[in-house]
Amino acid sequence: MTDPQIRTINVLLVEDDPGDVLMTREAFDEYLHNRLDVVSDGDAALAYLRRDDPYADVPRPDLILLDLNLPRRDGREVLQEVKADPNLAHIPVIVLTTSQAEEDVLRSYQLHANAYVTKPVDFEGFIEAIKQIDHFFVSVVQLPSETRGN
């Protein structure tokens, strides 16, 4: 039974690893009830967020899950552009990456990431991390209402 107090949100996953995309989709399908859209590189992420073709009709995400190591334009560049754009800066960005490097953590927060999560290597740990991120952003925090319906 779904709790009427729990809202659904739109999540954009920016991830080029097909295995991580599959695990994230499985977590959303099995345990979460939010919309998940996926793009596989930094250029596509920015096109999606700016609603450039072919993304003209997509909903504005309430949350972005962003890998750092992406083709075409890496996650650091995407994060920097998102947080510099007044139309996008309010969207929370969670860096979800395999890197545990201190310089990546520091740089992500300098670029105004809302959180930095190192991907667990095992399936159960990965699913639990996704569930915790979802719980926090759906049930605990209040997201800006301007993301709704834009």
C-alpha positions in Angstrom: 0.0 0.0 0.0 1.4 3.4 -0.9 1.6 6.1 1.8 -0.4 9.1 0.7 2.1 11.4 2.4 4.9 10.2 0.0 5.1 12.1 -3.2 6.6 10.9 -6.4 9.5 12.7 -8.1 11.2 12.8 -11.5 14.8 11.6 -11.4 17.4 12.0 -14.1 20.2 9.4 -14.0 23.3 10.5 -16.0 25.2 7.2 -16.3 27.2 5.5 -19.1 27.7 2.1 -17.4 24.9 -0.2 -18.6 25.3 -2.4 -15.5 24.8 0.6 -13.2 21.8 1.7 -15.3 20.3 -1.7 -15.1 20.7 -1.9 -11.3 19.3 1.6 -10.8 16.3 0.7 -13.0 15.8 -2.4 -11.0 15.9 -0.5 -7.7 13.3 2.0 -9.1 11.1 -0.8 -10.5 11.2 -3.0 -7.5 11.3 -0.6 -4.5 10.7 2.9 -5.6 7.8 4.5 -7.4 9.4 7.5 -9.0 9.9 8.3 -12.7 13.5 7.5 -13.8 14.9 8.9 -17.1 18.4 8.0 -18.2 20.9 9.7 -20.4 24.4 8.2 -21.0 26.7 11.2 -21.5 27.2 14.8 -20.3 26.0 16.4 -23.6 22.8 14.5 -23.5 22.3 15.5 -19.8 22.5 19.2 -20.6 20.3 18.8 -23.7 17.7 16.9 -21.5 17.9 19.6 -18.8 17.6 22.4 -21.2 14.8 20.6 -23.1 16.7 20.7 -26.4 15.7 18.2 -29.2 14.9 15.4 -28.7 14.0 16.2 -25.1 11.5 19.0 -25.7 8.7 17.3 -23.8 10.4 15.8 -20.9 9.5 16.8 -17.3 12.0 18.9 -15.4 13.7 16.5 -13.0 13.4 17.0 -9.2 16.7 15.2 -8.6 19.8 14.4 -10.7 21.9 11.4 -10.1 25.2 12.2 -11.8 28.2 10.0 -12.5 31.5 11.8 -12.8 33.2 9.8 -15.5 31.1 10.3 -18.6 31.9 10.4 -22.3 31.7 13.6 -24.3 31.4 15.9 -21.3 32.3 14.7 -17.8 30.2 15.0 -14.7 32.2 17.8 -13.3 31.5 19.9 -16.3 27.8 19.0 -16.2 27.6 19.9 -12.5 29.3 23.2 -13.1 26.9 24.1 -15.9 23.8 23.0 -14.0 24.7 25.0 -10.9 25.7 28.1 -13.1 22.3 28.1 -14.9 19.6 30.0 -12.9 16.9 27.8 -14.5 18.6 24.6 -13.3 20.7 25.5 -10.2 17.8 24.7 -7.7 17.7 21.0 -8.8 19.6 18.9 -6.3 22.5 17.0 -7.8 23.8 13.8 -6.2 27.2 12.7 -7.5 26.9 8.9 -7.7 30.3 7.5 -8.8 32.9 4.9 -8.2 35.6 7.4 -7.3 36.6 7.7 -3.7 39.4 10.2 -4.6 39.4 13.1 -2.1 40.0 15.6 -5.0 36.8 14.4 -6.7 34.8 14.7 -3.4 36.2 18.2 -2.8 35.8 19.4 -6.4 32.2 18.1 -6.5 31.3 20.1 -3.3 33.1 23.1 -4.6 30.9 22.9 -7.7 27.9 22.8 -5.4 26.9 19.1 -5.5 24.2 18.5 -2.9 25.7 15.1 -1.9 28.5 12.8 -3.0 27.9 9.0 -2.8 30.4 6.4 -3.7 28.7 3.5 -5.5 28.8 0.3 -3.5 30.4 -2.5 -5.6 27.9 -5.2 -4.5 24.3 -5.4 -5.8 22.6 -5.3 -2.4 24.7 -2.3 -1.3 24.0 -0.5 -4.5 20.2 -1.1 -4.2 20.3 0.1 -0.5 22.2 3.3 -1.5 19.6 4.1 -4.2 16.8 3.4 -1.7 18.4 5.7 0.9 18.9 8.5 -1.6 15.3 8.2 -2.7 14.0 8.0 0.9 15.9 11.2 1.8 14.7 13.2 -1.2 11.2 11.9 -1.3 10.3 11.6 2.4 12.7 13.8 4.4 13.6 17.0 2.5 11.4 19.5 0.9 12.3 20.2 -2.7 11.6 23.5 -4.4 8.1 23.7 -5.8 9.3 25.4 -8.9 10.6 22.1 -10.2 7.1 20.7 -10.1 5.4 20.8 -13.5 8.1 22.8 -15.3 
